[in-house]
Amino acid sequence: MMHTTAIIASLPAHPSIGENMTFIVVGFLFVTFVLLTLAGVTQMISLLFRQADNAKKKPAPATTQQPNVSTSVETTPEAEDASLDPLTAVVIAAAVHAIIGEKPHRILNIRPSSHGWAQEGRRAIFTSHKVR
């Protein structure tokens, strides 16, 4: 505590440009050093988390067999009645495969979403207004 007051008392009331520049450069270097130190610490922590994740993952067994992937899309009469575009079915199947992975899966039904939410929203807006 005594040294701080002595340092403050020793500072000039009107510092020169050189003293101001020294103060600015030292402050800038100090802030840069602290930020680089924090960046290094966060990089080390992320490295530890990555190593922990890699240790949990087991290497996949090497397979020489090609996975059984069907490129054809089977459509049911219900799907034909709904006028489902085959390209849409392929895109949905690819999305399911991307999420589920190599586990066997079958898409049984693809239905378009209902638009009841829009009607319900309109009803809520119209009932919230008072008729004059």
DAMOPE-V891210 format. One record per run of one state. SS is the DSSP state (alpha for helix, beta for strand, coil for the rest). FROM is the first residue (numbers start at 1). TO is the last residue. Records with the same first field share a line. If there is no record, write none. Layout:
BEGIN
SS: FROM-TO / FROM-TO
END
This chain:
BEGIN
coil: 1-1 / 11-16 / 57-76 / 82-85 / 101-115 / 129-132
alpha: 2-10 / 17-56 / 77-81 / 86-100 / 116-128
END
